Amino acid sequence: MGGADVLCFQEISRDDPGIASGDDQVAQLGGLFPEHAVVFGPALQRQEREYGNLILSRLPVLQVFNHLLPHPAEGGTQHMQRQAIEAVIQTGLGPLRVVCTHLEYWSEKHRLAQVARLRELQHEVAANESAPALDAASPYDRVPRPSALVLCGDFNSLPDGPEYNALFAPPLVDAWRACRPDERHPATFGVYDHTYARAPECRDYFAVTPGIAGRIASLEVDSKTDASDHQPLRLVLSTP
């Protein structure tokens, strides 16, 4: 699909013998992209084992936030702690928040709570941008954290499902519909691996703020690779 300034990965494991033969996937992916800074956010930390989401960036990373998402009680089903990793990255458009996440597969209740928290974070950041705190010496110095956002990941929701509709209300925009309003979402899950999908379907999205939506040059899905049970998406933003 071509080079990328920023790459986002979900379901990344470190030293868990039950996943990827116990490999450190953070180190492996970082080694494949030596020009990129490594920003890993663990959802789970269990002694030596870690599991979460990863951002790699060859653009300067200004600051990082690790957000644990809601984990409501729900008996009788599988669920685990979920997380979103946020990196504020210096881009040709100025500072930009990039958030990579993976919502719960087994529970709609969890996904709705997690979407609500992601939206709450966006409102909180926008409010702080409108009413900035006083600048002072470290650690009170103001490092950029704009409301401009690219949020991506595996949302485990179908287009127009309840979680999708909850996520894509103002101020968040579905980048696919902004870029390709006359095209249905392509399948991003279960195209080759049908372990968890009865048929190919879309579960992966970019959510962006309106100013970023106006900068979308292209958004594509690679439907040919079978390297994962999800298909990679590539978003290109135009710079001035």
N, C-alpha and C positions, 0 to 999 in steps of 0.2 A: 504493500500500500504506500510505500515511500517512507522517508525519514519523518521523525516527529520531534518537536521540541519538548513535549510533555507526553509521558505514557502513564496510563492508569491500569492497574491490575487488581483483581479481586481474588479472594480465596488463596492467599499466599501463606505458605507454611514455613516454619523454621524448626528443624530438629524434632519433628513428630514422626515416630516410627510408623504410624498408621497412615501417613500421607507422603507421597513422593519418595518412598523408601527412606524417610527420615532426613532428606536433604534440606539444606538451608537455601530455600528458593529466593530469599532476599539477596543473598550473596551471589547466587547464580545469575539472576537477572541483572543485578548491578554490574557483574563482570561482563555481561554481554553488551552493556551500554556504558563504557568507562568514562564518557564525557558527561554523563548525567549524574546529578546529585540524587542520593537515595533517601526517600522519605517514607518510612514504614510506620503504619499505625496498627498495633495489635488490638484485636477485640478480645482475645484470650491470651493470658500469660499463665502457664501452668508449669512451674519449675523451669526446665529448659525449653519446653514446648511453647511456641507462639503461632498465632493464626490471625490473619487480618487482611488489610488492604495496603497497596503500595503505589506511590507516585515516584516516577523518575523524571527529572527535569534537567535539561542542559541550559536553561535560562536561570538567572539568579533567583534563589529562594530567599525571601525576606523574612518569613516567619512561618511557623507550623502549629497547627492545633489538632489534637486528637480527641474526637468526640465519641464517647460511648453513647449508643442509642438506647431508647427505652427497651426494657426486658420485662414486660408484664407477666404476672402469674397466669398460667393456663395449663391445667392438668390434662392428661390424656393425649398429649401430642408432643412431638419433638420440637425443641427450640433451644437457642443458645444466645449468648450475648453477641450483639452486632455493633458495628463501629463505622465511623466515617472519618477519613483522614483529610485534612485541609492544609493546603500549602498556598501561601500568598507569593505569587511569582511575578517578577518584573518582566513585562512583555513590551512589544512594540506599541501596544495600546495603553501602556501604563501598568500599574499594579493590577493583578487579576487574581481572584480567589478560585482555586481549582479544588474541588471536593470529589473524592472517590469513595463509593460506598457499596455495600451489598446487603440487601434487606433479607429478612427471614423467609425461607422457602416454605415452611410448613404451616405458617399461621397468618391469616389475614389480619387478625387482631394485632399482632406484632407489627406487621407492615404498616398498618394505619397509624399506630403510635409512633413508629419510626419516621414516617413521612411528616407527621405533625411536628416532630422535634426538628427535622431538617428545615421546615418552613419557619419555625420559631427562631432558629439560629439566623436565618436570612433576615428576618424582621429585626432581630437584635443588632446585627451588624449594621443594617441600614440606619437604625436609630442612633447608634454611636457615631456613624459617619455624619449624620445631621447635627449632632450635639457632641462634638469631640471633647474629651477630657483635657484638663490642663496638661501641657507638656512639662516634663521634669526630667531630672537625671535618672539613669537606669536604676531600677527596672520600670520606672514610670514614663520612660521616653515613648513618644508616639511613633510606632512603626506602621507603615501603611497597611490598612486592612479594608479594602473598598467593598461596597455592596455589589460591584460587578462580579458576576459569578458564572463559572462553568461547573455544573454538578453532573457527574456521570456514574454509571455503574449498572449492576444487575438489580433491578427493582422487583423482580419476581411478580410482575403485574402485567396483565394484558392491556393493550390499548383500550381506553374507555372503561377499564375496570375501576373499582372503587378507589384503590390506591392511586391509580393513574390520575383519576379525576381530582383527588385530593391534592396531589402534588402539583398538577399543572393548572393552578389558579393563579391569578395575578399576585405577585409580580413575576412568577416563573413561567417560562415559555418552553414548549416542546420544540427543540431545535429542528427535528425532522419536519414537523408541520410548518415551521417558519420557513424552512428552506425548500421543501417539496410539498406544498399544500394540496396538490392534486394527486399525490401518490400515497397508497397505503403503506403503513410501516412494514418493512421487510422482516422476514423471520430472522431472529438472532439466536434462537435457542432450539435445540432438538433437531437441527438440520441433518446431522450425521449420527449423533449419539442419542438414542431414544430411551435411555435408562430412566429418565425422569420426565420425559415429554412424550405424549401419545402422538403428537403431530408437531411439525415445525411451527413456531410462534414467536412473537416479539416480546421480549422481556427487558431489553437493554435500551437506555435512553440517555440523551443529553438534555439537561434542564439548564436554561440560560436566562439571564436577565434581559430586559428589552434592548438595552444598548448593545449588548453582545449579539443578540439575535440579528440586529441590523448589520453586523459585521460578518455574518456567515458567508463564506465563499463557496463551501461545498461540505456535504456530509454523505459519506458512503459506508456501505457494509460489504465486507469481504465474505461472499457466500461460498467461496471455493475451498478455503482451508478447513481441514478436519482436525486441527491440532487441539481443539477444545470442544466441549459441548455447547459453547457459546461462540458466536461469530464476532470478530473484531469490528469496531466502528472507528472511522477516522473523520474528525471535524477539523476543518481549515477555516481560520479567521483571517480576514483581510486587515492589514495595518495601513495607517495613513501614508 
